[in-house]
């Protein structure tokens, strides 16, 4: 039997189902949490509106006028924006998530979900690590990419050569296992060794395996400056991998790094637009700072010197003939990063007194040339020595930010208050966009900025039940004051939490209340959603 409803013909059983939903919602008069009177920016990019949000059993169950309903907890949100919780698609939080599972520096930014394992390196094995995090308990939702360099090192260590067919087959098997265990995709760091040792064809083969599982391909591209193939060619390579691998591509922290490529943002954004026009699913993420951060080795040591691993690299540092060639290449790299006065030590465990000082100052302290001081730091601290360098233009940053194909992401990690001198993006990325680039400079509309932080990364990751203020979605919600939100973290004093992030709700539990961290373990491990697999594979 069918019933006519206007011009629509609806089967009776469907009409009954819809009626049951409506009556159930109307009858609901008690919630775990009601967020009342806020300005809802729902994550779609559409206009904001006023409304109340009812939460029950960790999900958003009602949006509307809830003044008369009962609630175990009522949050008065007048004057606040009610947004989906922010999703950071590009972090290195897997490095310290076991030690800092509550992720406070992210929670207080309004971030409710983070993705680790970027730039080719990840904790491993995936299944074992994710199961361990479930047992440990998390303050934040956490998903993981599997690192291509991590897998390659399992098979080939730090060999600077193409894999044999057997080695490539073993890498594919390890990758498939990681995807089966819940990784959301494959990451590469083609700028770093051993990723830099790989030809494009090797990566395409791995991308094809990832695509079979509905994962994404993310990449710290081979060159963000003019170190090797150049920025433009590196973006073309990422697009080629997506096109031939039939996989969605996420270019990591898109930028034009160093004077030789300043202004190239115009060309690379056009390449991305052209690729999307012909059906290549390519997007990117960006952090809102003109300074980058990486390891001192990654920033300064040429890849030939890293072949064979840490011991071989140190041998070359001590070999007079190799050291002279190494010194010359490192001087070039330091110059590309803005010079020794622009390269600041963020972490140096053997001597924390050097943290926050630039290479030129450290050279004076040690009575050495800055490049020789850099070598000494690497020999003493290895890959753990991290740096911040100022190497970008505001014009490129804002042009990239305006693209509809970009997401907001930190490229940061977990931080212990007062430890080291990390990049301020660890504490301030998301509030900085909302305060500086939305309110103060009007670069982005509020609704578009929120979309770039919520539904856009959720869609990229296949998180079908997060990223929107919508009935039925999981209750990851951030409440902030659009008139006061701002980052306070600076390069000189990074360990400062932002202002204006009033409430953060994770899976229906309040993790930040009136700006104060509650310390709850309300987070979940985000496994690849198998039901989304078919939608992620490109034609």
N, C-alpha and C positions, 0 to 999 in steps of 0.2 A: 504494500500500500504506500502511496505517496501523498504528501500534503503540499498544497500550493502556498507559498509565502511571498506575496507580491509577484515578481516575475520569476522568482527562483522556485525550482521543484526540488524538494528535500525529502529523501527517504524518511519514513516515520521513525525508524530506530535511531537515525542520526539526530532528528529533532528532539527525541526523548533524551538522548545523551546530552545535547546542548542545554536542554531545560534543566536536567539534573545538575549540571555544572553551575548554572546560574543560581538555582535555588540553594545549592550547597554554599556558594560564596555569600549569598545574602544572609544565610542563617549563621554564618560564622561570626561570632561576637566576642571572641577571646583570642588573644595572640601572645606569643612570647615577647615580642617587641613591636611597638608602633613608633615609627618616625613621623612626627607630626609637623605640618606647616612648612616644610622645606621647599626649596626651588629645585625641582627634579630636572637634572640634565641626564637623560637616560642612556647615553652612550651611542646612540644611533647617528648623532650629528644633527638631529632635528632640533627645533626650538624647545627651550625649557618651558616648564609649566609648574604650577603649584599643585601639591597633592600630599597625601599621607601614604606611608608604606607600612603594610602589615607583614610581619615575619613569624612563621611558625615552623618548628622542626627544621630549622636551617635554610628554609626557602622563603622567597617572596611569594606570598599567597594572595595579597590584595593590594591594589593601588586605587586610591579614591579618597572619599571623605570618611575618615574613621574617628571622628570626634566622639561618637557615642559608644564605641566598642571598648571592651575591657582589655587590658594588657598587663602582663607581669612587669614589663618595663616600658615606660614611655619616654622617648627622647624628643625634647622640644627643639625643633630645627628651624625656627623662625630666624631669618637672616643668614641661613646656611644653604649651600648647594648640596644636594643629595645626588651623588654620582656612583656609578659602579666602582668597585675597588680597582685600583690601578694594577695593570699587568705589565711586568718588566720582562720583555722577551729576551733581553741580552744582559746576562750577568755572569760573573765568575764565582757565584756564591757556593758552588759545590766544593770549592777548595776548603771552606771553613764551616759548612753547614752542620757537620757532626759536633763541632766545638761550640758553635753559636746557633743552635736550632731555633731560637726565638726571633732572630733576625730583626732586632729592634731598629737599626738604622733604616731599614726599609719600611717597617710597620709605621713609623712616625712620619714617613712621607706620604702615607695613604696607600702604599702598595700592599696588595693582598695576595698576589701570586708572582713568583719569580721562576725564571728558567735558567738553569746552569748548564755547564758543559760547552760553552761557546769557544770560538776561535781554535777549534781543533783538539782541545784538551778537555778531558772529563774524568771524573771519578769512575772507577771500573773495578769489577764487573757490574753492569747496570742493575741486573735483578737483585744481586746480593746487597748492593748499596741502597737501593730504594726500599727493600724490605727492612734493612737496618734502620733507616730513617723513620719508617712507620712504627717500629718498636720504640724508637727514641721519643717520638712525638715532636711536632713542629709548631711554631707560632704562626707560620705562614704557609700558603700552598706552594708546593715545590715540584717542578718538572725538570726533566733532564734530557739534553741532547747527548748523543754519543760522539766523542771526538774522533775524527779521522786519524789524527796524529797518534792518539792513544791506541787505536786499533793497529796502525802501521807498526808502532813500536813493539807490539806483542809479537809481530811476525818478522820484522826486519830490523828492529832496534833503530839506530840512527844512520842506516846505510843511505848513501847518496847515489842512488841508482834506481832504475825501473825495476818493478817486481817481476819475478818469473811468473809463468802462468799458474804454477802451484801456489806461490805466495799470494797472488791476487785472489785465487780461489779461497784460500784460508781467510784472507781479510773479508771477503764477501760473506763467508760463513759466520765469522765473528760479528759482523754488522747485522746480519739477519737475526742472530740470537739476541743481540742487544735490542733490536726493534721488537722482537717477540716478548722481551722482558719489560717493555713499556717505554723505551726511549721515544721522544716525540719527533726525532729527526736526526740528521747527520750534520755536524759542524766541521768546517775546515778553517785552518789558519795558514793560508798559502803564502803569507808573508814570512812565517816562522819556519824554522827547521823542526821536524822533517817534512812538513807540508810543502815547503819551498822546493824540496827535492822531487816532487811529483809532477808528472806531465798532466795536461788537461784530460787526456784519455783515461788515465787511471781514476781520476775523480768522477768522470762520467759513468764509468762502470759501477762505482759504489753508489752514485746517485740513483742509478736504475734500480738497485736493490732496495734502497730506501723508499723509492716511489712505490714499489710493490706493497709496502706496508702502510701507505698513506702518510708517510712522514714528510717533513720539509727539509730543504737544503739551506743551511745558513753558512755564510762565508766572510771571514776576515780576508778580503781579497788579496791577490798576490802583491799589489802595489797601490798604496794610497798617495804616492808622491811620484818620484822618478828614480827610485832605487834600482828597478830592474826593467820590467816591460812598460812601466808608466801607468798612471791612474786610468786613463781612458781605455787602454788595452785590457787592464785588469777587470774593469766593469764589463767589457765585452766578453771576457772569458767567463765570468759568472753567469751572464745571460746565455752563453753557448752551453754551459753545463746544464742549466735549467731546460733549455730547448731540446737538447739531445738526450738528456736524462729523463725527460718528461716528468718534471718535478717542480713544485713551487720553490722559488728562490727568495731568500731573505739576505740582502747584502748588509753586513754588520757595520754599525757606526759609520755611515757614509760621510765622507769628508774630503777636502782638498788640503792635504798636509804638506806644508812647506812652500816657500816662495815660487819654486818652478811650476807649481800647478795651481797657484791662486787664480781664481776666476774660472777654473775648469768645471765648476759646478754646473754651469750652463750646459756644457757639452754632455756631461754624464747624466744629467736629468733628462736631456733630450733622448739619449740612448735608451733610458728606462721607459720613457713614453713610447718610443718607437717599438720597443720589444713588446710592451703590453698591447699595442695596437694590433700586432700580428699574432697575439694569443699566448705570449710567454708570461707566465704568472710571476712577475718579479716585483718585489717591494724592498724596503730598506728600513733600518732604524737609525736613530741619531740621538746623541746627548747634547745638551744646550750649553756647551762651553767651547772656547777657542783653544783650549789646552788639552792635549791627549795624555795618556798614561800607559805605561807598559813596563816590562822588565828592562833593566839596563843592558842585559845581553841582547834582547830583542831590538832595542833602540839603536845599538851601536855596533854590535859584533857581526861581521859579514857571515853569510850562511856557509861558505866554504870552510870557515874556521870551526863551525859547530858539527861538521860531519864526523861521525863516530862516537859522539856523545861528550859528556862533561870532561872525562879524563883526557880524551884526545884534544879537546879545546884548550885545556889547561897546559898540556904539553906544548901546544903551539904558542901560548902566551910566554912560555919560558925559553923557547927555541929562538936564539937571536935572529936567524934568517927569516923565520916565519913571523916573528914579532914585528919586524920592520914593515913587512907587507901589511900585517894586521893593523899596525899603528896608522898607516896611511889610509886604509879603508875606514877605520874608526873615526879619524879626523873628518873625513867626508860625511859620514853619518851624523856626527855631532853638529856639523855645519848645517845639514839639512833640517835638523831639529831646532834650529835657531841659534846655535852656538852654545858654548859652555855656560854662559850666563843665563840661558833659558832652560837648562836641563837640571831639574831639582830632584834630589834624592828623597823619595817618599818613605822608603823602608830600607833600613840597613841594620839587621839584628846584631851583628858583631859590635857595632858602635852607634847606638841610637843618637848620640850627640851630633852626628853628621846629618841626621834627617832634617829636612827642610832647607838644607844648604844646596846651592848650585855647584856644578862641577868646577867652575872657575874659583870659587871660594875654597872648595876642598883642596884644589891644587895648591893654593897659597898656604893653607894649613900644613900640607904635607911637603911643601917646597918642591913641587913637581909640576910639570905641564898637566893641564886638565885631562888629556887623553891618557897619560900614564897613571894619573890618580884613578881614572875610570877602570883601568886594567887591574889596579890593586884592589879596588872594591869588588870586582868580579871574582878575582882569585880568593878573596876572603869570604864573599857571600854567595857566589854562584848565581843561580837563576832566581834566588829569593830577593835580590836587590831590585827594587822598583823605582821608577822615575816618573816625573811629570814634566812635560815640555810644552811651551807656548809656540804654536806653529800654524795657526789658522787665521782666516780673516772673518770678521763679522758679516761681511757681505755674502760670503759663501754659506756661512751658517744659516742666515735668515732665508736665503734663497732655497736651500735644501729644506728648511723647516716648513716653508709654504707649500711644498709639494703635497698633493693629496695621497701620494703613494708611500709616505713615510710614517713611521711610528716613533713614539718617545721611548727611549730605553737608556739605562744608566751606564752600561759597560763597567759597572762597579762590583764590589764584593761586600762581604760582611765586615763590620768594623767593631772593634772594642774601643769604647770611649777613652780617648787620651793616648791610644797606642799608635805610634807612627804618625806620619804626616800624609795621609792619603789624599787623593783627588777629591775635591768637594762634591763631586757627583755621587759619592757614596752616601751622602746625607741630604743632598739638595735637588736632585734632578727634576723630580716631578713638581714640587713647589716652585722651582725656578721658572719652569715653563708657564705655570699659572700666574705667578706674580709678575715676572719681568716681561715675558713675551705675550701674555694675554692682557693683563691689566695695564701695565705701564707703557708698553710700546705698541700695543694693539696689532701685533704681527699676526696673531691667530684669533678667531672668535672663540669664546669659551666652549661652545658646543663642539667645535672641530678639535680643539685641544683635548677635550675629554674623550672624544671618539678615538683619537690617536693613542690614548692611554688605556683604552678599555675594550670596546668591541672589535677594533681593528686587530690588536694582537690576539684576542680570543679566537677570532675567525682564522687567523694565520695558523694557530696551534690546534684548531679543531676542538676548542673548549666550548661545546655547544650549550652548556648550561651556566656559563659565566660571561661577564662583560657587558651586561645590560641590566637596567632597572626595568624589570618586566615580570609579570606574574608567572610563576613556575620556575624562575631562575634561582640558582643558589644565592644565598644572601651574603655576597661579598660587596660591601658598601662603604664608601668613604664620604664623610661630611666635612666640608671645608668652607671657610669664610672667603668668598671671592674678593672682598675688599681689603683683607689683611694678609692673605696667604703669601708667604715668601720664604726663600731659602736664606739661611744665616751662615751656612758653612762657607768658608773662604779658603784660599790657598795657604794663607798664613796660619789660619785657625780653623781647620776643617771639622773638628769634633763638636759641631753644634747642630742640634735638631732644629727643624724648621718651625715657623709659626703658622697658625691659621688652619692646621689640620686638627679638627676638634674631636671627631669620632671615626674609628675604623672598626668595621664589623667583618669578621671572617667566619664563613659558614654559619652565620646566625649568632655568633658570640662576639661580645664587645671586647676588642683587643686594645683600643685606645679610647678613653673616655674623658671628655673635656680637656683634651690635649695630653692626658697622662696615660702612660703605658700601663696596661694591667698585667702583662706577663702570661696571659693564657696560652695554652697549647691547643689552639683551635684549627690549625692548618692541616691540610691533607696532601698526600703524595699524588701528583697529577700524572697518571699513566696515559700513554697514547690511547685515545678512544677508538677502539676497533670499529665501532659503528660508523665512524666518520671516514674510514679508509677510502672507500670508493670515490668520495667527493674530493679527495686531495690529489688524485692521480690525473695528470694532464692528458688530453687526447693525443 
